[in-house]
């Protein structure tokens, strides 16, 4: 009989090795960034426009070229942190925003990041992770958010033959997040970009304070 726990651990290690810092940095050095919209994602832009408090602490993990952060700064938010594992990208962002004190740019592994945030924006980070890391993602998000903090953004509601990106379904996400978050919104986006129409879920999850 096969040792399934050993197989699972092996799969996680293999996927982490495949999707490591070297892999992601290569995507930027070779300009193989097909996920890049070239602008802030419309559903997230619309959500940002509803936020009144410009001083809340905001994290964007796996930030990429971080048009979302750029838009936040344009709207005069004052406490934005972005993190990515790709050195080439981070160096570029540090140069781009070097004169702006309202953004902190971090080179590092999301799962090792320390901090507390009112809001985490999810935009093509979850889908870039090996599916074996999804429970770890949920736990880390819960840890990083303040007492009534929110995880807001987009998840794919479709399957892919291979990844990244890695897809999923609403039912799968409900099972994954239900013990740690209240679902304020989880519905098909009405304003996705055309190539992603009817294949994205907009989520607004609020942290459950565990006793």
KOLMAR-52171 format. One record per atom (N, C-alpha, C, O, CB): x, y, z. Coordinates in pm, whole numbers, padded with zeros to 5 digits, always signed. Glycine has a CB too. Example, Ala and Ser with C-alpha at 12.3 -4.5 7.8 and 13.67 -1.06 7.14 Angstrom:
// residues 2
+01319-00569+00780;+01230-00450+00780;+01320-00330+00780;+01424-00332+00846;+01131-00447+00905;+01285-00225+00708;+01367-00106+00714;+01290+00003+00787;+01341+00114+00804;+01408-00060+00572;
// end
This chain:
// residues 211
+00084-00120+00000;+00000+00000+00000;+00087+00125+00000;+00185+00131+00074;-00095+00001+00122;+00054+00224-00081;+00135+00345-00091;+00113+00434+00032;+00004+00441+00089;+00102+00422-00220;+00220+00503+00070;+00213+00600+00178;+00164+00732+00120;+00243+00808+00063;+00352+00617+00249;+00033+00760+00134;-00025+00877+00069;+00028+01007+00127;+00041+01106+00055;-00175+00874+00080;+00058+01010+00258;+00110+01133+00318;+00248+01166+00261;+00282+01282+00240;+00116+01120+00471;+00327+01060+00238;+00459+01081+00180;+00449+01129+00036;+00527+01214-00008;+00541+00952+00186;+00351+01074-00038;+00330+01116-00177;+00287+01263-00181;+00337+01341-00262;+00223+01027-00246;+00193+01299-00093;+00146+01437-00089;+00260+01532-00057;+00275+01637-00121;+00035+01453+00015;+00341+01496+00042;+00456+01579+00079;+00552+01594-00038;+00606+01702-00062;+00529+01520+00201;+00574+01485-00109;+00663+01487-00226;+00607+01579-00335;+00681+01656-00396;+00682+01345-00282;+00474+01571-00357;+00411+01658-00457;+00426+01804-00422;+00455+01887-00508;+00264+01624-00472;+00405+01836-00293;+00421+01974-00249;+00562+02023-00272;+00582+02134-00322;+00384+01988-00102;+00660+01941-00235;+00801+01979-00251;+00835+01998-00399;+00907+02091-00434;+00893+01873-00188;+00784+01909-00484;+00812+01920-00628;+00751+02046-00686;+00815+02115-00766;+00759+01797-00702;+00626+02077-00647;+00561+02197-00698;+00626+02323-00647;+00637+02421-00720;+00415+02196-00661;+00670+02322-00519;+00737+02439-00464;+00868+02463-00537;+00908+02577-00560;+00760+02423-00314;+00936+02354-00572;+01062+02368-00644;+01037+02424-00783;+01114+02507-00833;+01134+02232-00653;+00928+02377-00847;+00894+02425-00980;+00858+02573-00977;+00902+02650-01063;+00778+02344-01038;+00778+02613-00878;+00728+02750-00869;+00806+02830-00765;+00747+02899-00682;+00578+02749-00834;+00937+02820-00770;+01020+02887-00672;+01062+03026-00720;+01016+03074-00823;+01143+02803-00642;+01150+03088-00644;+01195+03224-00677;+01258+03231-00815;+01234+03327-00888;+01293+03273-00573;+01337+03133-00850;+01403+03131-00981;+01300+03126-01094;+01314+03195-01195;+01498+03010-00991;+01196+03045-01075;+01092+03033-01178;+01023+03167-01201;+01011+03212-01315;+00988+02927-01137;+00979+03231-01092;+00904+03355-01107;+00993+03470-01156;+00948+03555-01232;+00839+03393-00976;+01118+03471-01111;+01207+03577-01159;+01230+03565-01310;+01240+03665-01381;+01341+03572-01085;+01237+03442-01356;+01257+03418-01499;+01139+03470-01580;+01157+03516-01693;+01278+03269-01526;+01019+03463-01525;+00902+03514-01597;+00916+03664-01625;+00871+03712-01729;+00773+03486-01517;+00977+03736-01532;+00994+03880-01550;+01115+03913-01636;+01110+04007-01716;+01007+03948-01416;+01222+03839-01622;+01339+03867-01705;+01312+03834-01851;+01367+03898-01941;+01460+03787-01656;+01226+03733-01875;+01193+03695-02013;+01064+03762-02062;+01021+03740-02175;+01178+03544-02023;+01003+03844-01973;+00877+03913-02005;+00765+03815-02042;+00684+03842-02131;+00899+04012-02119;+00764+03701-01973;+00659+03599-01994;+00550+03618-01889;+00527+03531-01806;+00719+03454-01986;+00484+03732-01895;+00385+03767-01792;+00246+03780-01854;+00186+03887-01856;+00425+03898-01722;+00198+03669-01903;+00068+03668-01972;-00049+03705-01883;-00155+03741-01933;+00044+03534-02030;-00031+03697-01750;-00138+03731-01657;-00152+03882-01637;-00251+03929-01582;-00114+03664-01522;-00053+03957-01682;-00047+04100-01656;-00151+04175-01740;-00150+04166-01863;+00094+04155-01686;-00240+04247-01674;-00346+04320-01744;-00299+04453-01799;-00362+04508-01890;-00463+04342-01651;-00191+04505-01746;-00144+04636-01788;-00220+04751-01723;-00198+04867-01755;-00153+04648-01936;-00310+04717-01631;-00391+04817-01561;-00451+04752-01437;-00447+04630-01421;-00503+04877-01654;-00507+04834-01350;-00574+04781-01232;-00694+04699-01276;-00767+04738-01367;-00618+04895-01136;-00715+04584-01211;-00828+04498-01243;-00959+04573-01213;-00974+04624-01103;-00821+04365-01164;-01054+04579-01308;-01177+04657-01288;-01254+04623-01160;-01299+04715-01091;-01267+04637-01406;-01273+04493-01124;-01347+04466-01001;-01277+04520-00876;-01343+04567-00783;-01369+04317-00986;-01145+04512-00874;-01072+04563-00758;-01073+04715-00756;-01084+04776-00650;-00927+04510-00758;-01062+04776-00872;-01071+04922-00882;-01205+04970-00826;-01211+05066-00750;-01055+04968-01029;-01312+04901-00865;-01445+04938-00817;-01455+04924-00666;-01517+05007-00600;-01552+04853-00885;-01395+04820-00612;-01397+04800-00467;-01317+04909-00396;-01363+04966-00297;-01341+04661-00431;-01198+04939-00446;-01116+05044-00386;-01192+05176-00379;-01178+05251-00283;-00985+05062-00465;-01271+05203-00481;-01347+05328-00486;-01453+05338-00376;-01505+05446-00350;-01413+05343-00621;-01485+05225-00313;-01584+05227-00204;-01520+05251-00067;-01590+05276+00030;-01661+05096-00202;-01388+05243-00060;-01319+05254+00069;-01307+05401+00111;-01264+05485+00033;-01179+05191+00060;-01346+05429+00233;-01346+05567+00284;-01221+05603+00363;-01170+05714+00353;-01466+05588+00370;-01172+05508+00442;-01056+05533+00528;-00927+05515+00449;-00892+05403+00412;-01057+05440+00650;-00857+05622+00423;-00735+05618+00342;-00611+05573+00421;-00502+05562+00366;-00709+05755+00282;-00631+05547+00550;-00517+05513+00635;-00515+05365+00676;-00429+05324+00754;-00518+05599+00759;-00608+05285+00626;-00606+05143+00659;-00479+05078+00604;-00424+05122+00503;-00732+05072+00604;-00435+04974+00672;-00315+04900+00628;-00356+04795+00526;-00445+04713+00552;-00241+04834+00748;-00291+04799+00410;-00329+04713+00297;-00208+04633+00250;-00099+04688+00233;-00387+04797+00180;-00228+04503+00228;-00124+04416+00175;-00167+04360+00040;-00282+04319+00023;-00093+04301+00273;-00073+04360-00055;-00096+04293-00184;+00014+04189-00202;+00127+04225-00233;-00098+04396-00304;-00019+04060-00183;+00082+03955-00198;+00096+03910-00343;+00000+03917-00420;+00047+03835-00109;+00217+03863-00379;+00240+03823-00517;+00202+03937-00610;+00128+03919-00706;+00161+03696-00553;+00254+04055-00580;+00198+04180-00633;+00218+04202-00782;+00144+04279-00843;+00257+04295-00561;+00317+04136-00844;+00342+04160-00986;+00371+04307-01009;+00433+04373-00925;+00222+04115-01070;+00329+04359-01122;+00354+04500-01154;+00265+04596-01075;+00276+04718-01088;+00334+04524-01302;+00179+04542-00995;+00103+04609-00889;+00033+04738-00931;+00051+04844-00870;+00195+04639-00778;-00047+04725-01034;-00132+04837-01076;-00232+04871-00967;-00275+04986-00954;-00205+04804-01209;-00270+04771-00888;-00362+04795-00777;-00299+04890-00675;-00364+04982-00627;-00403+04662-00711;-00174+04866-00642;-00106+04954-00547;-00090+05094-00606;-00107+05194-00535;+00032+04897-00510;-00059+05100-00732;-00044+05231-00798;-00176+05309-00791;-00177+05431-00770;+00000+05212-00945;-00286+05239-00811;-00416+05305-00804;-00447+05350-00662;-00500+05460-00640;-00527+05211-00856;-00414+05266-00564;-00433+05304-00424;-00358+05433-00392;-00411+05522-00325;-00387+05191-00331;-00237+05444-00440;-00157+05564-00415;-00216+05686-00484;-00216+05796-00430;-00012+05542-00462;-00268+05665-00604;-00334+05774-00676;-00455+05824-00597;-00488+05943-00601;-00376+05729-00817;-00521+05732-00526;-00639+05766-00447;-00601+05812-00306;-00687+05831-00220;-00734+05646-00439;-00471+05828-00282;-00416+05885-00159;-00427+05794-00037;-00442+05841+00075;-00486+06014-00129;-00420+05663-00059;-00404+05571+00053;-00259+05580+00102;-00166+05599+00024;-00440+05423+00011;-00242+05566+00233;-00113+05601+00294;-00036+05484+00354;+00075+05503+00404;-00136+05701+00399;-00092+05364+00349;-00027+05252+00418;-00041+05124+00335;-00118+05034+00369;-00089+05231+00559;+00035+05119+00227;+00028+05008+00132;+00157+04927+00137;+00267+04983+00131;+00003+05061-00012;+00144+04795+00148;+00260+04705+00143;+00240+04606+00030;+00132+04547+00017;+00280+04631+00279;+00342+04586-00051;+00336+04484-00156;+00453+04390-00137;+00561+04430-00094;+00339+04549-00300;+00431+04264-00170;+00537+04164-00154;+00540+04073-00276;+00436+04033-00328;+00517+04081-00026;+00661+04041-00320;+00678+03947-00430;+00810+03875-00411;+00901+03924-00344;+00673+04018-00568;+00818+03757-00471;+00936+03672-00455;+01041+03695-00563;+01153+03645-00551;+00895+03527-00454;+01006+03769-00667;+01093+03785-00784;+01184+03908-00769;+01134+04021-00772;+01008+03798-00913;+01315+03890-00753;+01406+04003-00732;+01406+04106-00845;+01411+04226-00819;+01546+03951-00714;+01399+04059-00970;+01400+04152-01083;+01282+04247-01075;+01297+04367-01096;+01398+04075-01215;+01165+04193-01046;+01045+04273-01034;+01055+04370-00917;+01027+04489-00932;+00923+04184-01018;+01095+04320-00801;+01099+04404-00681;+01197+04520-00698;+01168+04632-00655;+01139+04320-00559;+01310+04495-00759;+01407+04602-00783;+01344+04711-00871;+01366+04830-00847;+01535+04546-00850;+01268+04670-00970;+01202+04764-01060;+01098+04847-00984;+01087+04968-01004;+01135+04689-01177;+01021+04781-00897;+00920+04851-00819;+00983+04947-00719;+00932+05057-00697;+00831+04752-00747;+01093+04906-00658;+01161+04993-00562;+01210+05121-00629;+01207+05229-00570;+01279+04920-00497;+01256+05107-00751;+01300+05225-00826;+01180+05312-00864;+01185+05435-00854;+01378+05182-00952;+01073+05248-00907;+00954+05321-00953;+00891+05403-00840;+00847+05516-00863;+00851+05224-01009;+00887+05348-00719;+00818+05413-00609;+00912+05470-00504;+00869+05498-00392;+00725+05315-00544;+01038+05489-00537;+01139+05528-00438;+01110+05661-00369;+01159+05684-00258;+01272+05535-00504;+01033+05747-00431;+01004+05878-00372;+00868+05882-00303;+00823+05988-00260;+01009+05985-00479;+00804+05766-00292;+00672+05762-00231;+00678+05691-00096;+00699+05570-00091;+00570+05693-00324;+00659+05764+00015;+00669+05704+00148;+00547+05623+00189;+00546+05560+00295;+00693+05812+00250;+00443+05624+00106;+00318+05557+00144;+00312+05411+00100;+00212+05343+00123;+00201+05630+00084;+00420+05363+00038;+00423+05223-00005;+00552+05156+00042;+00661+05214+00035;+00410+05212-00159;+00537+05035+00090;+00651+04953+00131;+00659+04834+00036;+00561+04763+00016;+00637+04905+00281;+00777+04812-00022;+00795+04705-00120;+00887+04600-00060;+01000+04629-00022;+00853+04759-00254;+00838+04478-00051;+00908+04371+00018;+00947+04260-00080;+00862+04212-00156;+00822+04314+00131;+01073+04221-00078;+01117+04102-00150;+01114+03986-00052;+01186+03988+00049;+01261+04121-00212;+01033+03886-00079;+01028+03775+00014;+00918+03675-00015;+00840+03690-00109;+01011+03827+00151;+00913+03573+00069;+00815+03466+00062;+00693+03506+00144;+00704+03534+00263;+00875+03331+00113;+00579+03509+00081;+00455+03544+00149;+00435+03464+00277;+00390+03519+00377;+00337+03523+00056;+00466+03336+00274;+00440+03250+00388;+00533+03278+00506;+00510+03227+00616;+00454+03105+00346;+00635+03358+00485;+00726+03397+00594;+00705+03543+00635;+00772+03592+00726;+00871+03375+00551;+00612+03610+00570;+00591+03752+00595;+00529+03775+00733;+00444+03698+00778;+00501+03813+00487;+00572+03883+00798;+00519+03922+00929;+00447+04055+00914;+00491+04143+00841;+00633+03932+01035;+00336+04068+00985;+00263+04193+00982;+00117+04173+01016;+00070+04060+01030;+00276+04258+00847;+00045+04284+01030;-00099+04281+01056;-00165+04385+00966;-00121+04499+00959;-00130+04307+01207;-00272+04344+00899;-00334+04429+00798;-00486+04433+00814;-00549+04337+00858;-00297+04382+00658;-00542+04548+00776;-00686+04563+00774;-00746+04497+00649;-00859+04449+00651;-00724+04710+00779;-00668+04495+00542;-00718+04448+00414;-00606+04381+00335;-00495+04433+00327;-00779+04564+00333;-00636+04265+00278;-00546+04201+00182;-00619+04193+00049;-00733+04145+00042;-00501+04058+00231;-00553+04240-00058;-00611+04234-00192;-00554+04114-00267;-00432+04100-00279;-00585+04365-00270;-00641+04029-00316;-00604+03907-00389;-00625+03928-00538;-00738+03945-00585;-00686+03785-00338;-00514+03925-00612;-00522+03941-00757;-00415+03853-00821;-00298+03890-00825;-00503+04092-00799;-00455+03736-00871;-00369+03637-00938;-00253+03587-00853;-00150+03548-00906;-00314+03696-01064;-00269+03587-00720;-00169+03525-00634;-00211+03384-00595;-00134+03289-00610;-00146+03610-00507;-00333+03370-00546;-00386+03239-00508;-00373+03139-00622;-00331+03025-00599;-00532+03251-00466;-00407+03180-00743;-00405+03089-00858;-00264+03055-00905;-00245+02962-00984;-00482+03148-00972;-00165+03130-00856;-00027+03103-00895;+00040+03001-00803;+00146+02947-00835;+00054+03232-00895;-00023+02973-00690;+00032+02879-00594;-00009+02737-00628;-00119+02712-00677;-00012+02915-00454;+00080+02643-00601;+00044+02503-00614;-00078+02474-00527;-00081+02517-00412;+00163+02411-00575;-00179+02401-00579;-00300+02373-00500;-00274+02309-00364;-00354+02323-00272;-00389+02283-00579;-00163+02239-00351;-00130+02176-00223;-00104+02280-00113;-00103+02247+00006;-00009+02087-00239;-00082+02406-00153;-00052+02511-00057;-00175+02591-00016;-00163+02689+00058;+00053+02605-00114;-00291+02553-00063;-00409+02636-00040;-00452+02643+00107;-00491+02749+00154;-00524+02585-00122;-00445+02535+00178;-00479+02540+00321;-00379+02628+00395;-00416+02702+00486;-00480+02398+00382;-00254+02619+00357;-00150+02703+00418;-00177+02850+00387;-00154+02937+00472;-00009+02662+00366;-00225+02878+00267;-00261+03014+00226;-00372+03069+00317;-00363+03181+00366;-00307+03016+00077;-00476+02990+00339;-00588+03033+00422;-00541+03065+00563;-00577+03169+00619;-00698+02924+00425;-00461+02978+00620;-00411+02999+00755;-00323+03123+00763;-00331+03198+00861;-00332+02877+00802;-00241+03145+00662;-00152+03262+00663;-00233+03390+00647;-00203+03490+00713;-00048+03252+00551;-00333+03390+00561;-00419+03507+00546;-00487+03539+00678;-00493+03655+00719;-00523+03485+00435;-00538+03438+00744;-00605+03457+00873;-00508+03517+00973;-00545+03605+01051;-00660+03323+00926;-00385+03472+00972;-00283+03521+01064;-00247+03667+01037;-00225+03744+01130;-00157+03433+01055;-00239+03705+00910;-00195+03839+00873;-00301+03946+00892;-00268+04064+00906;-00150+03839+00731;-00428+03906+00894;-00535+04004+00906;-00562+04040+01052;-00552+03956+01142;-00661+03950+00842;-00597+04166+01073;-00637+04212+01205;-00774+04153+01240;-00833+04079+01161;-00641+04367+01211;-00824+04187+01358;-00944+04125+01413;-01063+04113+01320;-01124+04007+01310;-00984+04199+01529;-01098+04222+01252;-01210+04219+01158;-01161+04245+01016;-01235+04297+00932;-01316+04323+01197;-01036+04207+00990;-00976+04232+00860;-01043+04154+00749;-01112+04055+00773;-00830+04199+00864;-01021+04201+00626;-01086+04140+00510;-00986+04096+00404;-00883+04159+00380;-01185+04237+00450;-01021+03985+00341;-00953+03936+00221;-01048+03962+00105;-01159+03910+00102;-00915+03782+00232;-01004+04043+00009;-01090+04086-00100;-01018+04070-00233;-00899+04101-00244;-01135+04233-00080;-01090+04023-00333;-01028+04014-00465;-01095+03913-00555;-01217+03899-00554;-00884+03979-00451;-01014+03843-00632;-01065+03757-00739;-01008+03616-00730;-00889+03597-00704;-01032+03818-00874;-01093+03519-00753;-01053+03379-00765;-01112+03324-00894;-01223+03360-00932;-01100+03294-00640;-01038+03239-00962;-01091+03177-01084;-01200+03075-01051;-01185+02996-00958;-00977+03110-01164;-01307+03078-01125;-01412+02976-01112;-01414+02890-01237;-01518+02875-01302;-01552+03042-01087;-01300+02836-01270;-01285+02747-01384;-01164+02658-01360;-01083+02685-01272;-01271+02827-01517;-01153+02554-01439;-01040+02463-01430;-00945+02486-01546;-00985+02529-01654;-01088+02317-01427;-00818+02457-01521;-00715+02465-01625;-00651+02329-01639;-00642+02253-01542;-00609+02574-01591;-00605+02297-01759;-00543+02167-01782;-00415+02152-01702;-00382+02042-01655;-00514+02147-01930;-00343+02260-01685;-00221+02259-01605;-00201+02400-01550;-00278+02490-01582;-00095+02212-01689;-00102+02417-01471;-00082+02550-01414;+00064+02581-01392;+00152+02498-01414;-00157+02563-01283;+00088+02704-01347;-00009+02808-01316;-00064+02875-01442;+00002+02875-01546;+00054+02912-01225;-00187+02933-01433;-00271+02942-01313;-00340+02810-01282;-00360+02725-01369;-00374+03051-01330;-00378+02796-01154;-00454+02682-01108;-00595+02731-01073;-00610+02831-01003;-00386+02612-00986;-00695+02663-01121;-00833+02707-01101;-00901+02639-00985;-00837+02581-00898;-00911+02684-01224;-01034+02649-00986;-01113+02589-00880;-01259+02624-00897;-01300+02675-01002;-01063+02635-00744;-01339+02598-00794;-01483+02621-00800;-01530+02689-00672;-01460+02688-00570;-01560+02489-00823;-01648+02747-00680;-01707+02812-00563;-01723+02713-00449;-01693+02744-00333;-01843+02875-00599;-01771+02593-00480;-01791+02491-00376;-01660+02455-00308;-01654+02437-00186;-01855+02366-00436;-01556+02444-00387;-01423+02412-00332;-01375+02523-00239;-01322+02496-00132;-01321+02390-00446;-01393+02648-00280;-01348+02760-00199;-01430+02772-00070;-01376+02810+00034;-01358+02890-00279;-01558+02741-00077;-01641+02744+00044;-01587+02648+00149;-01578+02682+00267;-01788+02710+00010;-01552+02528+00106;-01496+02429+00198;-01361+02474+00252;-01329+02451+00369;-01482+02294+00129;-01283+02536+00168;-01146+02575+00204;-01144+02687+00307;-01063+02683+00400;-01071+02619+00079;-01230+02786+00293;-01224+02906+00375;-01323+02909+00492;-01310+02994+00580;-01248+03025+00290;-01422+02820+00494;-01539+02835+00582;-01507+02840+00731;-01580+02904+00807;-01634+02724+00558;-01402+02776+00776;-01370+02772+00919;-01295+02896+00967;-01275+02914+01087;-01290+02650+00950;-01253+02980+00874;-01168+03093+00910;-01222+03229+00864;-01174+03333+00909;-01031+03073+00853;-01321+03227+00775;-01372+03353+00720;-01524+03349+00706;-01583+03245+00675;-01306+03382+00585;-01586+03465+00728;-01727+03484+00693;-01734+03532+00549;-01658+03621+00509;-01797+03587+00790;-01825+03474+00472;-01837+03511+00331;-01934+03628+00316;-02056+03609+00319;-01885+03390+00247;-01882+03746+00301;-01965+03863+00277;-02012+03865+00132;-02129+03892+00104;-01888+03992+00311;-01921+03837+00041;-01953+03827-00102;-01870+03716-00162;-01750+03705-00135;-01926+03963-00175;-01932+03633-00244;-01861+03539-00330;-01953+03513-00449;-02040+03425-00445;-01822+03405-00254;-01931+03590-00553;-02022+03583-00667;-01947+03609-00798;-01839+03667-00798;-02137+03683-00651;-02007+03564-00907;-01946+03586-01039;-01930+03735-01066;-02024+03812-01047;-02031+03520-01149;-01812+03774-01110;-01785+03914-01140;-01873+03964-01253;-01896+03893-01351;-01637+03934-01176;-01921+04085-01238;-02001+04146-01344;-01916+04236-01433;-01962+04281-01538;-02117+04226-01283;-01791+04262-01390;-01708+04357-01464;-01565+04306-01486;-01470+04385-01484;-01704+04489-01391;-01551+04177-01506;-01420+04121-01540;-01375+04175-01676;-01457+04221-01755;-01424+03966-01542;-01245+04168-01702;-01199+04198-01836;-01253+04091-01931;-01281+03979-01888;-01042+04205-01842;-01269+04125-02058;-01337+04036-02153;-01282+03893-02156;-01362+03799-02156;-01327+04094-02290;-01149+03871-02160;-01099+03734-02167;-01132+03649-02043;-01124+03527-02049;-00950+03736-02187;-01168+03714-01933;-01199+03641-01809;-01346+03648-01773;-01384+03612-01661;-01116+03695-01695;-01428+03693-01864;-01572+03707-01837;-01632+03573-01795;-01606+03470-01858;-01646+03761-01961;-01711+03574-01688;-01780+03456-01635;-01686+03348-01582;-01728+03234-01562;-01867+03397-01742;-01561+03383-01560;-01467+03284-01506;-01397+03334-01380;-01299+03274-01334;-01363+03248-01611;-01447+03445-01323;-01390+03499-01200;-01499+03515-01095;-01611+03555-01126;-01320+03633-01227;-01464+03485-00972;-01548+03514-00858;-01490+03634-00784;-01371+03639-00756;-01560+03391-00764;-01577+03730-00752;-01533+03838-00665;-01560+03794-00522;-01670+03749-00490;-01606+03973-00698;-01461+03808-00435;-01477+03766-00296;-01453+03883-00200;-01366+03967-00222;-01382+03651-00264;-01531+03884-00096;-01506+03971+00019;-01528+03884+00142;-01641+03857+00182;-01601+04099+00019;-01417+03840+00202;-01420+03751+00317;-01373+03827+00440;-01272+03897+00435;-01333+03624+00292;-01446+03814+00549;-01405+03878+00674;-01354+03773+00772;-01415+03669+00791;-01522+03959+00736;-01242+03803+00833;-01178+03711+00926;-01271+03675+01043;-01333+03763+01102;-01049+03772+00979;-01278+03548+01074;-01344+03501+01194;-01242+03500+01307;-01135+03440+01295;-01407+03359+01172;-01275+03565+01416;-01184+03565+01531;-01206+03434+01606;-01312+03412+01664;-01209+03689+01625;-01107+03348+01605;-01118+03216+01667;-01097+03226+01818;-01013+03302+01866;-01016+03119+01606;-01176+03149+01890;-01165+03149+02038;-01075+03036+02084;-01053+03019+02204;-01305+03134+02103;
// end
